[in-house]
Structure formats: C-alpha cells, structure tokens
Amino acid sequence: MSRKVIYIASTEELAGKSVVTISLALKAKELGKKVGYFKPIGLGSILSPTGEVIDEDVETMKEILGLEREIDLICPIVLGRGEFLEGFDRSKIPEYVDKITTSYEKSSQDKEIMLIEGPPSLSVGSFLGSPVPKLAADFDAKILLVSRVKDDFVVDELLQARDCCIKWQVSPFGVILNRVPTDKTAKVEQVIKPFLEENGLDVLGVIPEDKVLSSLTVREIFESLGGKIIAGKEGLDNMVQTFLIGAMTTESAVRYFRKATNKLVITGGDRTDVIFAALETGTSALILTGNLHPSVKILPRADDLGVPIILVPHDTYTTLQMMQRIVGRIKPEDRMRITIARKLLEENVNWKKILA
C-alpha cells in the first residue's frame, strides 16, 4: 500500500500544530482515508488512568481518530517539561531510538496517511540523535511547518528551520502561517508570504486568529492549574481572552483593566486594591498567586459579581506559563472548537495539496 507521511512541525511551542493535525486528520477521514497518528517524542502533561505521565495531545488524537493502538505505541518517548535527562540512561540511547522506529512501524501498519506530530521545536530529541528533520528522513516524511505569526521575525524562524531541515537532506514540503492577527493579514499576504516563497518555502495556508480557539473558560483554566476556588463559583463558564498581570498602582490598574474585555487578572492575594479594581471593571476571573489569601471583604463581592477567585501555590510567571500552554488546545468532547478548526483549515489552507 502506498502511504503519504506528513510530519507536522513548528519552530516554537503554541504555534498550533495540534489544531492543524486534528483538522487534517478529520479531513482525511472524511475523504475515506485510513489515517494514522504518531508522536515520536511528547511532553508529559497529564496522568493516564493507570497513573503514567502522558502527552495530552496524544490522548486527544487517540480518542478523536478512534485509534486502537496503545498510548505508549503512539508516543513511545515522553519527556518532562524542562527536566528529563535524569530519566534517561545514556548507554541505552540506541534502545530509545529503536523504540521510536519500531513503534512507528507498528502504528503505521495499514494506514494510507500517517500524520506525525512534532515536539515544540525542531531541535527537541537531539539528545537522542533524533531531532525532527532526522526522524522525518528516517520515516520518509514530508515536513509541514506550522508557525504562529506574531511579527516579522517569523521569516527568520522559518528560514532557519528550512536550513536545519536541509542539513538532514530533507526540505520542508510547505508552510502554514497560523494565528495571524487581523491587523497583520494584509502584510502577511503582500509581504511575508511572497518573501518566503521567493526563498523556497511554499506557503500552503494563512489561518487567521480565531477568538474562540484562542479563548478559554475559567473552568478549563482551573482544571489545568488546580488550586482552590475561594469565591465566585457561579462564574466558572466565563470566557477568558486576555491575561493581565496586576502589578501596578491602583490608578494605573483601573485604566489598564478598563481597556480589556473577557480578562483574567493574575495578582497576589495581598493586593486588595488591585483585586477590587479588577472586580469593578468587568473581570472574568482572578488568580491569586503564592497561596496568599485576600481580605475576607473581597469574597462576598466576588460572589455577587460571579467572578471566580482561584488561589494557586505558583508564582506569577509560572502561572502565566501554565495558562498559555492550554490556549488553543482541543479536547475530544469540544465539538464547537473542532468545527471551527476544521472550517478554518478548509477555507484557508490548500489541504488538497497536503493530503493528495
């Protein structure tokens, strides 16, 4: 059976690989293709029912595609975030590499299209001698780069990624420019896209930023962060589109908070002035860091307004990082986001060329 293998990679985390992968997988299934999914190296983010640390994206894809393979076959290597070397025996690196290869062979059996999802960047896996371009070459896969457009430096990131791939004698099949802000759409089409194509990168899609995909509910944030809800439980379904740090004077906070809608404010429990300013300017939720409890007079007001106050043990920076990691994630039961993601792909990406 002839098989098309697409390796969906990115230059940084939060580019939108998972959303693109889900959308391509569902489109391929709609076309009647036998679709497989594989993630050679994942990042541990949730616990499985048996207590093992697994990659949440893999669990999601397994359920959406109805894959019968075991999780550790679909994703044979799972790293911790930031610290993982202690768990690897350097003398067994060939065994780890062989595990990736044999797992891929089993996962791809009888599949017409294999979608391989990369880690946060092309370099992850280098400590095993298996960065993304090397594995793509081993699997005879075409690399599809997904990159979030924040500014003009996206060009440098993609050109560097191209050169990294060429080093391993593979070339990117194409590029998807993702999460493009509305005010940058014209520039992307008229400047960035032509520049990339002049430099040998075929732009196969320009996907605009979508507010629903970029939004979270307070409930999703709470489930991800943990902590304790100390007020405003009625507002757990409030939408959050903006994260703000409350580390300024009261006067500045009021002006700052009034400019943002559907916001979540992160501050310390000892900042009573900032907390009241947030409550009185239409806030979706408050996260109080460092397990610092606020003044008791704040809690009744939060209950009245339906603004959840979540107490967490983390510092502000760690809390913000944790929340950013879940932006854009899709769960199997999230039909609305899945529908939006598929529509964005169909309308803005040359999916026929990718899946042909």
C-alpha positions as CSV (number, residue, x, y, z in Angstrom):
1,M,0.0,0.0,0.0
2,S,1.4,3.4,-0.9
3,R,1.4,5.7,2.1
4,K,1.7,9.5,2.5
5,V,3.6,10.6,5.6
6,I,3.3,14.2,6.8
7,Y,5.5,15.4,9.7
8,I,3.8,18.5,11.2
9,A,6.4,20.5,13.0
10,S,7.0,24.0,14.3
11,T,9.8,26.4,15.4
12,E,8.2,27.0,18.8
13,E,5.6,25.9,21.2
14,L,2.0,27.2,20.8
15,A,2.2,27.5,17.1
16,G,-1.0,25.5,16.6
17,K,0.4,22.1,15.4
18,S,-2.2,20.1,17.3
19,V,-5.2,22.0,15.9
20,V,-3.8,21.7,12.3
21,T,-3.1,18.0,12.9
22,I,-6.6,17.3,14.2
23,S,-8.2,19.2,11.3
24,L,-6.1,17.4,8.7
25,A,-6.8,14.0,10.3
26,L,-10.6,14.6,10.3
27,K,-10.5,15.9,6.7
28,A,-8.6,12.8,5.6
29,K,-11.1,10.6,7.3
30,E,-13.9,12.4,5.6
31,L,-12.2,11.6,2.3
32,G,-12.3,7.9,3.2
33,K,-8.6,7.5,4.0
34,K,-7.2,5.2,6.6
35,V,-5.5,7.7,8.9
36,G,-2.8,7.0,11.4
37,Y,-1.2,9.3,14.0
38,F,2.2,9.2,15.7
39,K,4.1,11.5,18.0
40,P,7.7,10.2,18.5
41,I,8.6,12.5,21.4
42,G,5.9,14.0,23.6
43,L,5.8,16.2,26.6
44,G,4.2,14.8,29.8
45,S,1.2,16.9,30.7
46,I,-1.5,14.7,32.3
47,L,-1.8,11.4,34.1
48,S,-3.3,8.3,32.5
49,P,-5.9,6.3,34.3
50,T,-3.0,4.0,35.4
51,G,-1.0,6.8,36.8
52,E,1.5,7.2,34.0
53,V,2.5,10.7,32.7
54,I,1.4,11.1,29.1
55,D,1.1,13.7,26.4
56,E,-2.4,15.2,26.4
57,D,-2.4,15.8,22.7
58,V,-1.8,12.1,22.1
59,E,-4.7,11.1,24.3
60,T,-6.9,13.6,22.4
61,M,-5.9,12.3,18.9
62,K,-6.3,8.7,20.0
63,E,-9.9,9.4,21.0
64,I,-10.8,11.6,18.1
65,L,-9.5,9.2,15.5
66,G,-10.6,6.1,17.4
67,L,-7.1,4.6,17.3
68,E,-6.8,1.2,18.9
69,R,-3.1,1.3,19.5
70,E,-1.7,1.7,23.0
71,I,-0.7,5.2,24.1
72,D,3.0,4.2,24.5
73,L,3.0,2.8,21.0
74,I,1.6,6.1,19.5
75,C,4.0,8.2,21.6
76,P,7.0,6.0,22.7
77,I,9.1,8.7,24.4
78,V,7.6,11.2,26.9
79,L,9.8,13.9,28.3
80,G,9.2,16.1,31.4
81,R,8.9,19.8,30.9
82,G,12.3,21.3,31.3
83,E,13.9,18.4,33.2
84,F,14.2,14.9,31.8
85,L,17.8,13.9,31.4
86,E,17.9,12.1,34.8
87,G,15.3,9.6,33.5
88,F,17.5,8.5,30.5
89,D,20.4,6.1,30.6
90,R,22.9,7.4,28.1
91,S,24.2,3.9,27.5
92,K,20.7,2.9,26.2
93,I,20.2,5.7,23.7
94,P,20.3,3.2,20.8
95,E,17.4,1.3,22.5
96,Y,15.4,4.5,22.8
97,V,15.9,5.3,19.1
98,D,15.0,1.7,18.2
99,K,11.8,2.1,20.3
100,I,10.8,5.1,18.2
101,T,11.4,3.2,15.0
102,T,9.6,0.0,15.9
103,S,6.7,1.9,17.4
104,Y,6.3,3.9,14.2
105,E,6.3,0.8,12.1
106,K,3.5,-0.7,14.2
107,S,1.5,2.5,14.4
108,S,1.6,3.0,10.6
109,Q,0.6,-0.5,9.6
110,D,-2.3,-0.5,7.1
111,K,-2.5,3.3,7.0
112,E,-2.8,5.4,3.8
113,I,-2.0,8.7,5.5
114,M,0.3,9.0,8.5
115,L,0.3,12.3,10.4
116,I,3.4,12.7,12.7
117,E,3.2,15.5,15.2
118,G,6.5,17.1,16.2
119,P,7.5,18.4,19.7
120,P,7.6,22.1,20.4
121,S,10.7,22.8,18.2
122,L,12.8,21.1,15.5
123,S,15.7,20.5,18.0
124,V,13.8,18.5,20.6
125,G,15.1,15.0,20.5
126,S,18.7,16.0,19.6
127,F,20.0,14.5,22.9
128,L,18.9,11.1,21.4
129,G,20.3,12.0,18.0
130,S,16.7,12.2,16.8
131,P,15.7,15.8,16.1
132,V,12.6,16.4,13.8
133,P,14.5,16.5,10.5
134,K,16.4,13.3,11.2
135,L,13.2,11.4,12.1
136,A,11.5,12.9,9.0
137,A,14.3,11.5,6.9
138,D,14.1,8.1,8.6
139,F,10.3,7.9,8.1
140,D,10.4,9.3,4.5
141,A,8.1,12.0,5.6
142,K,7.3,15.4,4.2
143,I,7.8,18.2,6.7
144,L,4.9,20.7,7.1
145,L,5.9,23.7,9.1
146,V,3.3,25.5,11.2
147,S,4.3,28.9,12.5
148,R,2.4,31.4,14.5
149,V,2.7,34.9,13.1
150,K,3.5,37.5,15.8
151,D,5.8,39.8,13.9
152,D,8.3,39.9,11.1
153,F,10.7,37.5,12.9
154,V,8.5,34.7,11.7
155,V,10.5,34.9,8.4
156,D,13.8,34.4,10.2
157,E,12.5,31.5,12.2
158,L,11.2,29.7,9.1
159,L,14.3,30.3,7.1
160,Q,16.4,28.9,9.9
161,A,14.1,25.9,10.1
162,R,14.5,25.4,6.4
163,D,18.3,25.4,6.7
164,C,18.1,22.9,9.6
165,C,16.0,20.6,7.5
166,I,18.4,20.8,4.6
167,K,21.2,19.8,6.8
168,W,19.5,16.4,7.2
169,Q,18.8,16.3,3.5
170,V,15.1,16.9,3.8
171,S,13.3,20.0,2.7
172,P,10.0,21.4,4.1
173,F,7.1,20.4,2.0
174,G,5.3,23.7,2.8
175,V,4.4,26.2,5.5
176,I,1.2,27.2,7.2
177,L,1.2,30.6,8.8
178,N,-1.1,30.3,11.7
179,R,-3.0,32.5,14.2
180,V,-2.5,35.6,12.1
181,P,-3.8,38.7,13.8
182,T,-6.5,40.7,11.8
183,D,-4.3,43.8,11.6
184,K,-1.4,41.7,10.1
185,T,-3.4,39.8,7.4
186,A,-2.7,42.2,4.6
187,K,1.0,42.3,5.4
188,V,1.3,38.6,5.6
189,E,-0.3,38.2,2.2
190,Q,1.5,41.0,0.5
191,V,5.0,40.9,2.1
192,I,5.7,37.8,4.3
193,K,4.2,35.2,2.0
194,P,5.9,36.4,-1.1
195,F,9.2,36.7,0.7
196,L,9.0,33.1,2.0
197,E,8.1,31.7,-1.4
198,E,11.0,33.6,-3.1
199,N,13.2,31.7,-0.6
200,G,11.9,28.3,-1.4
201,L,9.1,27.9,1.2
202,D,5.7,27.1,-0.3
203,V,3.1,28.8,1.8
204,L,0.1,26.4,1.8
205,G,-2.1,28.3,4.2
206,V,-2.7,31.6,6.1
207,I,-5.0,30.9,9.0
208,P,-6.4,34.0,10.8
209,E,-6.6,34.2,14.6
210,D,-9.9,33.0,15.9
211,K,-11.2,34.4,19.2
212,V,-13.0,31.2,20.2
213,L,-10.0,29.0,19.6
214,S,-7.8,31.4,21.5
215,S,-10.2,31.7,24.3
216,L,-10.6,29.6,27.5
217,T,-13.3,29.2,30.1
218,V,-12.4,29.8,33.7
219,R,-13.3,26.2,34.3
220,E,-10.7,25.0,31.8
221,I,-8.1,27.2,33.4
222,F,-9.0,25.9,36.9
223,E,-8.8,22.3,35.8
224,S,-5.4,22.9,34.3
225,L,-3.9,24.9,37.2
226,G,-5.5,23.2,40.1
227,G,-5.6,25.3,43.2
228,K,-8.7,26.3,45.2
229,I,-11.8,28.3,44.3
230,I,-12.5,30.6,47.2
231,A,-15.3,32.7,45.7
232,G,-17.4,33.2,42.6
233,K,-18.0,29.6,41.7
234,E,-21.1,30.6,39.6
235,G,-18.7,32.2,37.0
236,L,-16.7,29.1,36.1
237,D,-18.1,29.3,32.5
238,N,-17.0,32.9,32.0
239,M,-14.9,33.3,28.8
240,V,-11.2,34.4,29.1
241,Q,-9.5,36.0,26.1
242,T,-6.8,38.2,27.8
243,F,-4.4,37.5,30.6
244,L,-3.3,40.6,32.6
245,I,-0.8,40.9,35.4
246,G,-1.9,43.1,38.3
247,A,1.4,44.6,39.4
248,M,0.8,48.3,39.3
249,T,-0.7,51.2,41.2
250,T,-4.5,51.3,41.8
251,E,-4.9,54.3,39.4
252,S,-2.9,52.5,36.7
253,A,-4.8,49.3,37.3
254,V,-8.2,50.8,36.8
255,R,-7.1,52.5,33.5
256,Y,-5.4,49.3,32.4
257,F,-8.3,46.9,33.3
258,R,-11.0,49.1,31.6
259,K,-9.3,48.7,28.2
260,A,-9.7,44.9,28.2
261,T,-12.7,42.7,28.0
262,N,-13.1,39.0,29.0
263,K,-9.9,39.3,31.0
264,L,-8.3,37.2,33.7
265,V,-6.2,39.1,36.2
266,I,-3.2,37.5,38.0
267,T,-2.0,39.1,41.2
268,G,-1.1,38.4,44.8
269,G,-3.7,38.0,47.5
270,D,-2.2,40.9,49.4
271,R,-3.0,43.4,46.6
272,T,-6.5,44.2,47.9
273,D,-6.6,47.5,45.9
274,V,-5.8,45.7,42.6
275,I,-8.3,42.9,43.3
276,F,-11.1,45.4,43.9
277,A,-10.1,47.3,40.7
278,A,-10.3,44.1,38.7
279,L,-13.7,43.2,40.2
280,E,-15.2,46.6,39.4
281,T,-14.0,46.6,35.7
282,G,-15.7,43.6,34.3
283,T,-13.2,40.8,35.0
284,S,-13.9,37.2,34.1
285,A,-11.8,35.7,36.9
286,L,-8.9,36.4,39.3
287,I,-6.0,34.2,40.1
288,L,-4.2,34.9,43.3
289,T,-0.6,33.5,43.4
290,G,1.6,32.2,46.1
291,N,-1.3,30.9,48.2
292,L,-1.8,34.4,49.6
293,H,-5.4,34.7,50.9
294,P,-7.1,38.0,50.2
295,S,-9.1,40.2,52.6
296,V,-12.4,38.5,53.6
297,K,-14.4,41.5,52.5
298,I,-13.4,40.7,48.9
299,L,-15.1,37.3,48.8
300,P,-18.8,38.5,49.1
301,R,-18.3,41.0,46.3
302,A,-16.8,38.3,44.0
303,D,-19.7,36.0,44.8
304,D,-22.2,38.8,43.9
305,L,-20.5,39.5,40.6
306,G,-20.0,35.9,39.7
307,V,-16.2,36.4,39.3
308,P,-14.3,33.2,40.4
309,I,-11.2,33.8,42.6
310,I,-8.7,31.0,42.3
311,L,-5.9,30.6,44.8
312,V,-2.8,28.8,43.5
313,P,0.6,28.0,45.0
314,H,2.6,29.0,42.0
315,D,4.4,32.3,41.4
316,T,3.0,34.7,38.8
317,Y,5.4,33.8,36.0
318,T,4.8,30.0,36.4
319,T,1.0,30.6,36.5
320,L,1.1,32.6,33.3
321,Q,3.2,30.0,31.5
322,M,0.9,27.2,32.6
323,M,-2.2,29.0,31.2
324,Q,-0.5,29.9,27.9
325,R,0.2,26.2,27.3
326,I,-3.5,25.3,27.2
327,V,-4.6,28.1,24.8
328,G,-5.9,26.6,21.6
329,R,-6.0,23.0,22.9
330,I,-8.9,21.0,21.8
331,K,-10.5,18.2,23.7
332,P,-12.4,15.3,22.0
333,E,-15.7,16.5,23.5
334,D,-15.2,20.1,22.4
335,R,-17.4,19.9,19.3
336,M,-17.6,23.7,18.8
337,R,-13.8,24.2,18.7
338,I,-13.3,21.1,16.4
339,T,-15.9,22.5,14.0
340,I,-14.2,25.9,14.0
341,A,-10.8,24.4,13.5
342,R,-12.0,22.3,10.5
343,K,-13.7,25.3,8.9
344,L,-10.6,27.4,9.3
345,L,-8.5,24.7,7.6
346,E,-10.9,24.2,4.7
347,E,-11.2,27.9,4.0
348,N,-7.6,29.0,4.4
349,V,-5.3,26.0,3.7
350,N,-4.5,24.1,0.5
351,W,-5.4,20.8,2.2
352,K,-5.9,19.1,-1.2
353,K,-2.2,19.5,-1.9
354,I,-1.2,18.4,1.6
355,L,-3.4,15.2,1.6
356,A,-3.1,14.4,-2.2
